[in-house]
């Protein structure tokens, strides 16, 4: 066998060596970069996540302050409740978890997914994100039995607001509901799942009622299972609020108003404290606490009776003849008339080619200012309105508290409307006409007032002329916001005409008279539309409901140093004396019971 020993030894290719060196260098660079990325660039983040796998911090919801009536009766309380939350970091399959929740609780999956996606940007991965509020006991039991297989689902304890009286005080107290996106953007203390006041006292006293959330430390294992908890910062309950409302009186007024649509206000004339404020129809404010369904919201929103409307402060109506007190005051102040001036009422007053009728078609005969108010003669006030003109009626009515908000501690109060030449030109691009002075003088035309504005004006007549802020807080002191533009003698004259309207044989409010109590009142029947001829002389029950007049009465009652004002307004109730009168009389019977009956009740033997 021959071996070729002269053959050249095999050489490793130079290019291959270079390639190998570059490969090793490349691998080294990759490992170095990865090391830098993990240890330096995202090191703190991974350290935090590793820590959060072991220790997490969760907020603890604080109970909201209680709301009580003037005697301490509870009107808004908190009750224990449970919510279902999801922790994203503990979930391997979030869509599957949402489907499971939908199956367990029979909830719409699309709505659940929408809730999850909406709240996701505001909640960190390791924090519980609430998906379902106010679980029932059955729902709670179902979830608790399955948490071992669904560790991402957590039960969260969260106090729930409850209103024991429901619709009775819904327009005063309002309600709380989950904070929306806009509210969270404005208030940095709010997070997803927080409840805030949306209406009523819950809204206006939010900063007092809302507590301070606490902080809890939770130890978990790698699977997210809870190993232990420790309270780091205890929650602080919100402050309590005591209202001026008298719960028993509120219940009585509510029953007295019955099925009428309208409102009643009972107020202390000297302090402005509101003792009762009823608006009907109302709604159950408990419905909003746990989240109102679309179907329930549609029922409330589309209800033609508008139960969400607080008619005492948000609805503005033509005041009708109750406004004649203001016009009489303006005529006295501007020296247009003195109380003894007389006007003959033949049943109407002609201005140009139009006849303005009095409600008494046969005419009242000769009327002075006292009888013009007591019998509510329209022709007498047409005459005053024609002499005053809108340029004097408008500023005087505004100074008397109309066309401006009263400042009561409730949101969305209406200003009402006191028309002027400028307003009409801006609104309709038309000049003011002389006939509109006549309409304004009897509280018709464009003139609009809220029941609360009228209650404040009536209180000012008997408290020395002070226009007070109506108070809903029991601790609030009287807050004078203005003075009636009326001399004391003229004011006392108007008060006496109100007494005469109750005590006089031809007074339109004589049905509320009560021995032993000084009562004064003014009735009003405000035309909603100009009735068609076939209904002009028809009985109330024969007129379509939406065409019937509104019924007003403002009043005061005095005995033993107590001064109350009551205003009743019944939508489409017909005559003020016949519809609002019995309501007000019942309330005065409650406020000023017959001494003999009180004694008999104390000692039945």
HELIX and SHEET records of a PDB file:
HELIX    1   1 UNK A   14  UNK A   36  1                                  23    
HELIX    2   2 UNK A   37  UNK A   41  3                                   5    
HELIX    3   3 UNK A   43  UNK A   52  1                                  10    
HELIX    4   4 UNK A   88  UNK A   90  5                                   3    
HELIX    5   5 UNK A   94  UNK A  105  1                                  12    
HELIX    6   6 UNK A  109  UNK A  120  1                                  12    
HELIX    7   7 UNK A  137  UNK A  144  1                                   8    
HELIX    8   8 UNK A  166  UNK A  169  5                                   4    
HELIX    9   9 UNK A  170  UNK A  173  1                                   4    
HELIX   10  10 UNK A  181  UNK A  186  1                                   6    
HELIX   11  11 UNK A  200  UNK A  204  1                                   5    
HELIX   12  12 UNK A  206  UNK A  209  1                                   4    
HELIX   13  13 UNK A  247  UNK A  257  1                                  11    
HELIX   14  14 UNK A  285  UNK A  288  5                                   4    
HELIX   15  15 UNK A  294  UNK A  301  1                                   8    
HELIX   16  16 UNK A  320  UNK A  323  5                                   4    
HELIX   17  17 UNK A  324  UNK A  333  1                                  10    
HELIX   18  18 UNK A  369  UNK A  374  1                                   6    
HELIX   19  19 UNK A  378  UNK A  388  1                                  11    
HELIX   20  20 UNK A  390  UNK A  399  1                                  10    
HELIX   21  21 UNK A  421  UNK A  428  1                                   8    
HELIX   22  22 UNK A  434  UNK A  441  1                                   8    
HELIX   23  23 UNK A  451  UNK A  462  1                                  12    
HELIX   24  24 UNK A  488  UNK A  503  1                                  16    
HELIX   25  25 UNK A  510  UNK A  512  5                                   3    
HELIX   26  26 UNK A  533  UNK A  535  5                                   3    
HELIX   27  27 UNK A  540  UNK A  542  5                                   3    
HELIX   28  28 UNK A  545  UNK A  547  5                                   3    
HELIX   29  29 UNK A  576  UNK A  580  3                                   5    
HELIX   30  30 UNK A  581  UNK A  591  1                                  11    
HELIX   31  31 UNK A  595  UNK A  602  1                                   8    
SHEET    1   A 3 UNK A  55  UNK A  60  0                                        
SHEET    2   A 3 UNK A 214  UNK A 220 -1                                        
SHEET    3   A 3 UNK A 226  UNK A 233 -1                                        
SHEET    1   B 4 UNK A 160  UNK A 162  0                                        
SHEET    2   B 4 UNK A  74  UNK A  79 -1                                        
SHEET    3   B 4 UNK A  67  UNK A  68 -1                                        
SHEET    4   B 4 UNK A 241  UNK A 242  1                                        
SHEET    1   C 3 UNK A 129  UNK A 132  0                                        
SHEET    2   C 3 UNK A  82  UNK A  86 -1                                        
SHEET    3   C 3 UNK A 153  UNK A 157 -1                                        
SHEET    1   D 2 UNK A 175  UNK A 178  0                                        
SHEET    2   D 2 UNK A 195  UNK A 199 -1                                        
SHEET    1   E 5 UNK A 274  UNK A 280  0                                        
SHEET    2   E 5 UNK A 262  UNK A 268 -1                                        
SHEET    3   E 5 UNK A 562  UNK A 570 -1                                        
SHEET    4   E 5 UNK A 550  UNK A 559 -1                                        
SHEET    5   E 5 UNK A 518  UNK A 526 -1                                        
SHEET    1   F 2 UNK A 343  UNK A 345  0                                        
SHEET    2   F 2 UNK A 365  UNK A 367 -1                                        
SHEET    1   G 2 UNK A 348  UNK A 351  0                                        
SHEET    2   G 2 UNK A 354  UNK A 357 -1                                        
SHEET    1   H 2 UNK A 466  UNK A 468  0                                        
SHEET    2   H 2 UNK A 480  UNK A 483 -1                                        
END                                                                             
